Amino acid sequence: MSDYARTLPIFIGHGTADPVVKFQHGQKSAEYLTSDCSIKKATEEDLVGITFKSYDSMGHQSSPQEISDIAKFLQKVIPTIPE
């Protein structure tokens, strides 16, 4: 894992009822990135690192809440281009 990769904001969303990619695999992926790859967990104030969000009863799809969370995440991490 490069030092640069550890400075990136990463969003992982996963449904708790996903029958294709089990929820625990999503959790373990986020845990692997933090424990084995030394990528920190992001906070509301500092989005560098892993942001993991779970969505109750969501299967292998997206939901309006997940799309909203992704949009908010992207608005925070993508710089605004001045006109």
Summary of the structure (lengths in Angstrom):
residues: 83
radius of gyration: 13.9
end to end distance: 36.0
largest distance: 45.3
contacts: 201
relative contact order: 0.24
helix: 36%
strand: 18%
